[in-house]
């Protein structure tokens, strides 16, 4: 169905060369506080690192306002709500610690780079907040004439303050705000992926969109729909919250697990041991959508 009619969105996994000397240890690097302030640069920026849930939660209104100004369709995983739910379900002090970089100009939030610091095998790394469930990682940067310079300054600040031995960023889209900066910084791309998608906005309505398929393909689609409706009428419903929405979400995950098992595939998101906590939090936390 997608062959010849689908576009692809390219992502890459980037690894930044080691930061400083591994042998020297993290103790040789500055340690972030609850919100570790940075100096004012030539760009008139106030830089901070948010490392606690209380400081993170306090960003909600500013974060949402920045997203309204600068967020694109590719940034759904950089919304405050998504990141808040990830923290509630996945953030554990023994595995990941918040490292959210913020930049303000004259008191106004102009950048958020949501990261975490992780320690394993004696090494500390920076990674996107949201692993392994976030599909794409990026920074939110206000739409300004010097946005690229703001991002570069915040990136250098994050590297200097993190004390990390390396930066490992999964799923960086080719059209991400971070992509040009990573390319210029000498990041090593360890994997490239291309995801097919359909551009439904390219046609006035779905009937018009269908015309790009052959008459044989359209006939086959109608036949499959008839066979499907022999079991029950096909309906479309949107559920934003409530018991039924949670039940259907859990069913979708069960179906996905079965699909993966049939094909001998493994999903890092579905096999992560923190998913049991995610399910508990999903039942208890208040709706933020």
GUVEXNU-383341 format. One record per residue (C-alpha): residue number from 1; residue in three letters; x, y, z. Coordinates in steps of 0.5 Angstrom, whole numbers. Each point is the difference from the previous one (the first is absolute). Layout:
BEGIN
+-----+--------+-------+-------+-------+
! num ! residu !    px !    py !    pz !
+-----+--------+-------+-------+-------+
! NUM !    ALA !     X !     Y !     Z !
...
+-----+--------+-------+-------+-------+
REM end
This chain:
BEGIN
+-----+--------+-------+-------+-------+
! num ! residu !    px !    py !    pz !
+-----+--------+-------+-------+-------+
!   1 !    UNK !     0 !     0 !     0 !
!   2 !    UNK !     6 !     5 !     2 !
!   3 !    UNK !     4 !    -2 !    -6 !
!   4 !    UNK !     1 !     6 !    -5 !
!   5 !    UNK !    -5 !     4 !     4 !
!   6 !    UNK !     4 !     1 !     6 !
!   7 !    UNK !     5 !     5 !     3 !
!   8 !    UNK !     6 !    -1 !     5 !
!   9 !    UNK !     2 !     4 !     6 !
!  10 !    UNK !     7 !    -2 !     1 !
!  11 !    UNK !     3 !     0 !     7 !
!  12 !    UNK !     7 !    -2 !     3 !
!  13 !    UNK !     3 !    -2 !     6 !
!  14 !    UNK !     6 !     5 !     2 !
!  15 !    UNK !     6 !    -2 !     5 !
!  16 !    UNK !     4 !     6 !     2 !
!  17 !    UNK !     7 !    -1 !     1 !
!  18 !    UNK !     2 !    -1 !     8 !
!  19 !    UNK !     0 !     6 !     4 !
!  20 !    UNK !     7 !     1 !     4 !
!  21 !    UNK !     3 !    -5 !     3 !
!  22 !    UNK !    -3 !    -7 !     2 !
!  23 !    UNK !     5 !    -1 !     5 !
!  24 !    UNK !     0 !     6 !     3 !
!  25 !    UNK !    -7 !    -1 !     2 !
!  26 !    UNK !    -7 !     4 !     1 !
!  27 !    UNK !     3 !     3 !     6 !
!  28 !    UNK !     4 !     4 !    -4 !
!  29 !    UNK !    -6 !     4 !    -3 !
!  30 !    UNK !    -4 !     5 !     3 !
!  31 !    UNK !    -6 !    -3 !     3 !
!  32 !    UNK !    -7 !     2 !    -1 !
!  33 !    UNK !    -5 !     3 !     5 !
!  34 !    UNK !    -7 !     0 !     0 !
!  35 !    UNK !     0 !     5 !    -5 !
!  36 !    UNK !     7 !     2 !    -1 !
!  37 !    UNK !     1 !     7 !    -3 !
!  38 !    UNK !     4 !     2 !    -6 !
!  39 !    UNK !     4 !     6 !    -1 !
!  40 !    UNK !    -3 !     6 !    -5 !
!  41 !    UNK !     3 !    -1 !    -7 !
!  42 !    UNK !     1 !     5 !    -6 !
!  43 !    UNK !    -7 !    -3 !    -2 !
!  44 !    UNK !    -3 !     3 !     7 !
!  45 !    UNK !    -2 !    -7 !     2 !
!  46 !    UNK !    -2 !    -3 !     7 !
!  47 !    UNK !     2 !    -7 !     0 !
!  48 !    UNK !    -2 !    -5 !     5 !
!  49 !    UNK !     0 !    -8 !     1 !
!  50 !    UNK !    -7 !    -2 !     3 !
!  51 !    UNK !     2 !    -7 !     4 !
!  52 !    UNK !    -6 !    -1 !     5 !
!  53 !    UNK !    -8 !    -1 !    -1 !
!  54 !    UNK !    -2 !     6 !     3 !
!  55 !    UNK !     4 !     4 !    -4 !
!  56 !    UNK !    -2 !    -4 !    -6 !
!  57 !    UNK !    -7 !     1 !     2 !
!  58 !    UNK !     0 !     8 !     1 !
!  59 !    UNK !     2 !     0 !    -8 !
!  60 !    UNK !    -7 !    -2 !    -2 !
!  61 !    UNK !    -3 !     7 !    -2 !
!  62 !    UNK !     7 !     2 !    -3 !
!  63 !    UNK !     1 !    -6 !    -4 !
!  64 !    UNK !    -7 !     0 !    -3 !
!  65 !    UNK !     1 !     7 !    -2 !
!  66 !    UNK !     6 !    -1 !    -3 !
!  67 !    UNK !    -3 !    -7 !    -4 !
!  68 !    UNK !    -6 !     5 !    -2 !
!  69 !    UNK !     5 !     5 !    -3 !
!  70 !    UNK !     5 !    -5 !    -3 !
!  71 !    UNK !    -2 !    -7 !     0 !
!  72 !    UNK !    -1 !    -4 !    -6 !
!  73 !    UNK !    -4 !    -7 !    -2 !
!  74 !    UNK !     7 !    -3 !     1 !
!  75 !    UNK !     0 !     2 !     7 !
!  76 !    UNK !    -5 !    -4 !     4 !
!  77 !    UNK !     5 !    -3 !     4 !
!  78 !    UNK !     3 !     6 !     2 !
!  79 !    UNK !    -7 !     3 !     3 !
!  80 !    UNK !     0 !     1 !     8 !
!  81 !    UNK !    -6 !    -5 !     0 !
!  82 !    UNK !     4 !    -6 !    -3 !
!  83 !    UNK !     6 !     2 !     4 !
!  84 !    UNK !    -4 !     0 !     6 !
!  85 !    UNK !    -3 !    -7 !    -1 !
!  86 !    UNK !     7 !    -3 !    -1 !
!  87 !    UNK !     3 !     3 !     6 !
!  88 !    UNK !    -6 !    -3 !     4 !
!  89 !    UNK !     1 !    -7 !    -3 !
!  90 !    UNK !     7 !    -1 !    -2 !
!  91 !    UNK !     4 !     5 !     4 !
!  92 !    UNK !     4 !    -4 !     6 !
!  93 !    UNK !     6 !     3 !     4 !
!  94 !    UNK !     4 !    -6 !    -1 !
!  95 !    UNK !    -1 !     0 !    -8 !
!  96 !    UNK !    -1 !     7 !    -3 !
!  97 !    UNK !     1 !     7 !     3 !
!  98 !    UNK !    -4 !     6 !    -3 !
!  99 !    UNK !     5 !     5 !    -4 !
! 100 !    UNK !    -5 !     5 !    -3 !
! 101 !    UNK !     4 !     6 !    -3 !
! 102 !    UNK !    -4 !     6 !     0 !
! 103 !    UNK !     2 !     7 !    -3 !
! 104 !    UNK !    -4 !     7 !     1 !
! 105 !    UNK !     1 !     6 !    -3 !
! 106 !    UNK !    -2 !     6 !     4 !
! 107 !    UNK !    -4 !    -5 !     5 !
! 108 !    UNK !    -4 !    -3 !    -6 !
! 109 !    UNK !     2 !    -8 !    -1 !
! 110 !    UNK !     3 !     0 !    -7 !
! 111 !    UNK !     2 !    -7 !     0 !
! 112 !    UNK !    -1 !    -7 !     3 !
! 113 !    UNK !     5 !    -6 !    -1 !
! 114 !    UNK !    -3 !    -6 !     4 !
! 115 !    UNK !     5 !    -5 !     2 !
! 116 !    UNK !     2 !    -5 !     5 !
! 117 !    UNK !     7 !    -2 !     3 !
! 118 !    UNK !     1 !    -7 !     1 !
! 119 !    UNK !     5 !    -4 !     3 !
! 120 !    UNK !     2 !    -8 !    -2 !
! 121 !    UNK !     7 !    -4 !     0 !
! 122 !    UNK !     3 !     6 !     3 !
! 123 !    UNK !    -1 !     5 !    -5 !
! 124 !    UNK !    -5 !     6 !    -1 !
! 125 !    UNK !    -4 !     2 !    -6 !
! 126 !    UNK !    -5 !     5 !    -2 !
! 127 !    UNK !    -6 !    -3 !    -4 !
! 128 !    UNK !    -7 !     3 !    -2 !
! 129 !    UNK !    -5 !     0 !     6 !
! 130 !    UNK !    -6 !    -5 !    -3 !
! 131 !    UNK !     4 !    -6 !    -1 !
! 132 !    UNK !    -2 !    -5 !    -2 !
! 133 !    UNK !    -7 !     2 !    -2 !
! 134 !    UNK !     2 !     7 !    -3 !
! 135 !    UNK !     0 !    -1 !    -8 !
! 136 !    UNK !     4 !     6 !    -1 !
! 137 !    UNK !     4 !     5 !     4 !
! 138 !    UNK !     2 !     7 !    -1 !
! 139 !    UNK !     0 !     7 !     3 !
! 140 !    UNK !    -5 !     5 !     0 !
! 141 !    UNK !     2 !     7 !    -2 !
! 142 !    UNK !    -3 !     6 !    -1 !
! 143 !    UNK !    -1 !     3 !    -7 !
! 144 !    UNK !     5 !     6 !     0 !
! 145 !    UNK !     5 !     2 !    -4 !
! 146 !    UNK !     6 !    -3 !     4 !
! 147 !    UNK !    -4 !    -6 !     2 !
! 148 !    UNK !     6 !    -4 !    -3 !
! 149 !    UNK !     5 !     4 !     4 !
! 150 !    UNK !    -4 !    -1 !     6 !
! 151 !    UNK !     0 !    -8 !    -1 !
! 152 !    UNK !     7 !     0 !    -1 !
! 153 !    UNK !     1 !     4 !     7 !
! 154 !    UNK !    -5 !    -5 !     4 !
! 155 !    UNK !     4 !    -6 !    -3 !
! 156 !    UNK !     7 !     2 !     2 !
! 157 !    UNK !    -3 !     2 !     7 !
! 158 !    UNK !    -3 !    -7 !     0 !
! 159 !    UNK !     6 !    -3 !    -1 !
! 160 !    UNK !     4 !     4 !     5 !
! 161 !    UNK !    -5 !    -1 !     5 !
! 162 !    UNK !    -2 !    -8 !    -1 !
! 163 !    UNK !     7 !    -3 !     2 !
! 164 !    UNK !    -2 !    -5 !    -5 !
! 165 !    UNK !     5 !    -5 !    -3 !
! 166 !    UNK !    -4 !     0 !    -7 !
! 167 !    UNK !    -7 !     2 !    -3 !
! 168 !    UNK !    -4 !    -5 !    -3 !
! 169 !    UNK !    -6 !     3 !    -3 !
! 170 !    UNK !    -5 !    -5 !    -4 !
! 171 !    UNK !    -5 !     1 !    -5 !
! 172 !    UNK !     2 !     7 !    -2 !
! 173 !    UNK !    -4 !     2 !    -6 !
! 174 !    UNK !     3 !     3 !    -6 !
! 175 !    UNK !    -4 !     6 !     0 !
! 176 !    UNK !     1 !     1 !     8 !
! 177 !    UNK !     3 !     7 !     3 !
! 178 !    UNK !     6 !    -4 !     3 !
! 179 !    UNK !     2 !    -4 !    -7 !
! 180 !    UNK !     4 !     6 !    -3 !
! 181 !    UNK !     3 !     1 !     7 !
! 182 !    UNK !     2 !    -7 !     1 !
! 183 !    UNK !     3 !    -1 !    -8 !
! 184 !    UNK !     4 !     6 !     2 !
! 185 !    UNK !     3 !    -2 !     7 !
! 186 !    UNK !     2 !    -7 !    -3 !
! 187 !    UNK !    -5 !    -5 !     2 !
! 188 !    UNK !     1 !    -7 !    -2 !
! 189 !    UNK !    -6 !    -3 !    -3 !
! 190 !    UNK !    -1 !    -7 !     2 !
! 191 !    UNK !    -6 !    -1 !    -4 !
! 192 !    UNK !    -5 !     3 !    -5 !
! 193 !    UNK !    -8 !    -2 !     0 !
! 194 !    UNK !    -5 !     2 !    -5 !
! 195 !    UNK !    -7 !     0 !     2 !
! 196 !    UNK !    -6 !     0 !    -6 !
! 197 !    UNK !    -6 !     4 !     1 !
! 198 !    UNK !    -6 !     3 !    -4 !
! 199 !    UNK !    -1 !     7 !    -1 !
! 200 !    UNK !    -7 !     1 !     0 !
! 201 !    UNK !     0 !     7 !     0 !
! 202 !    UNK !     2 !     0 !    -7 !
! 203 !    UNK !    -7 !    -1 !    -2 !
! 204 !    UNK !    -6 !     3 !     1 !
! 205 !    UNK !    -4 !    -6 !     3 !
! 206 !    UNK !     1 !    -7 !     1 !
! 207 !    UNK !    -4 !    -2 !    -7 !
! 208 !    UNK !     5 !     5 !    -3 !
! 209 !    UNK !     6 !    -4 !     3 !
! 210 !    UNK !    -3 !    -6 !    -2 !
! 211 !    UNK !     1 !     1 !    -7 !
! 212 !    UNK !     7 !     0 !     0 !
! 213 !    UNK !    -1 !    -8 !     0 !
! 214 !    UNK !    -2 !    -4 !    -6 !
! 215 !    UNK !    -7 !    -2 !     0 !
! 216 !    UNK !     2 !    -8 !     1 !
! 217 !    UNK !     3 !     3 !     7 !
! 218 !    UNK !    -6 !     4 !     2 !
! 219 !    UNK !    -4 !    -6 !    -2 !
! 220 !    UNK !     4 !    -5 !     4 !
! 221 !    UNK !    -1 !     5 !     6 !
! 222 !    UNK !    -7 !     0 !     0 !
! 223 !    UNK !     0 !    -7 !     0 !
! 224 !    UNK !     4 !     0 !     6 !
! 225 !    UNK !    -5 !     5 !     3 !
! 226 !    UNK !    -6 !    -4 !    -1 !
! 227 !    UNK !     3 !    -7 !     3 !
! 228 !    UNK !     2 !     4 !     6 !
! 229 !    UNK !    -7 !     3 !     1 !
! 230 !    UNK !    -3 !    -7 !    -1 !
! 231 !    UNK !     3 !    -1 !     8 !
! 232 !    UNK !    -3 !     7 !     2 !
! 233 !    UNK !    -1 !     7 !    -3 !
! 234 !    UNK !     7 !     4 !    -1 !
! 235 !    UNK !    -1 !     6 !     5 !
! 236 !    UNK !     5 !     6 !     2 !
! 237 !    UNK !     0 !     2 !     7 !
! 238 !    UNK !     5 !     5 !     4 !
! 239 !    UNK !     1 !    -2 !     7 !
! 240 !    UNK !     4 !     6 !     4 !
! 241 !    UNK !     0 !    -3 !     7 !
! 242 !    UNK !    -4 !    -5 !     5 !
! 243 !    UNK !    -1 !    -7 !     1 !
! 244 !    UNK !    -1 !    -2 !    -7 !
! 245 !    UNK !     5 !     4 !    -3 !
! 246 !    UNK !     5 !    -4 !     5 !
! 247 !    UNK !    -3 !    -7 !    -2 !
! 248 !    UNK !     1 !     1 !    -7 !
! 249 !    UNK !     7 !     3 !     1 !
! 250 !    UNK !     2 !    -6 !     3 !
! 251 !    UNK !    -3 !    -4 !    -5 !
! 252 !    UNK !     4 !     3 !    -5 !
! 253 !    UNK !     6 !    -1 !     3 !
! 254 !    UNK !    -2 !    -8 !     1 !
! 255 !    UNK !    -1 !     0 !    -7 !
! 256 !    UNK !     7 !     3 !    -2 !
! 257 !    UNK !     3 !    -5 !     5 !
! 258 !    UNK !    -3 !    -6 !    -4 !
! 259 !    UNK !     2 !     3 !    -7 !
! 260 !    UNK !     7 !     1 !     2 !
! 261 !    UNK !     0 !    -7 !     3 !
! 262 !    UNK !    -3 !    -3 !    -6 !
! 263 !    UNK !     6 !     3 !    -4 !
! 264 !    UNK !     6 !    -1 !     5 !
! 265 !    UNK !     1 !     7 !     1 !
! 266 !    UNK !     2 !     4 !     7 !
! 267 !    UNK !    -3 !     7 !     2 !
! 268 !    UNK !     5 !     4 !     5 !
! 269 !    UNK !    -6 !     4 !     2 !
! 270 !    UNK !    -5 !    -6 !     1 !
! 271 !    UNK !     6 !    -4 !     4 !
! 272 !    UNK !     2 !     5 !     4 !
! 273 !    UNK !    -1 !    -2 !     8 !
! 274 !    UNK !    -2 !     7 !     2 !
! 275 !    UNK !    -7 !    -2 !    -4 !
! 276 !    UNK !    -3 !    -3 !     6 !
! 277 !    UNK !     1 !     7 !     3 !
! 278 !    UNK !    -3 !     3 !    -6 !
! 279 !    UNK !    -6 !    -4 !     0 !
! 280 !    UNK !    -1 !     2 !     8 !
! 281 !    UNK !     1 !     7 !    -1 !
! 282 !    UNK !    -5 !     0 !    -6 !
! 283 !    UNK !    -5 !    -2 !     4 !
! 284 !    UNK !     1 !     5 !     6 !
! 285 !    UNK !     3 !     6 !    -3 !
! 286 !    UNK !    -5 !     6 !    -2 !
! 287 !    UNK !    -1 !     1 !    -7 !
! 288 !    UNK !     4 !     6 !    -3 !
! 289 !    UNK !    -2 !    -1 !    -8 !
+-----+--------+-------+-------+-------+
REM end
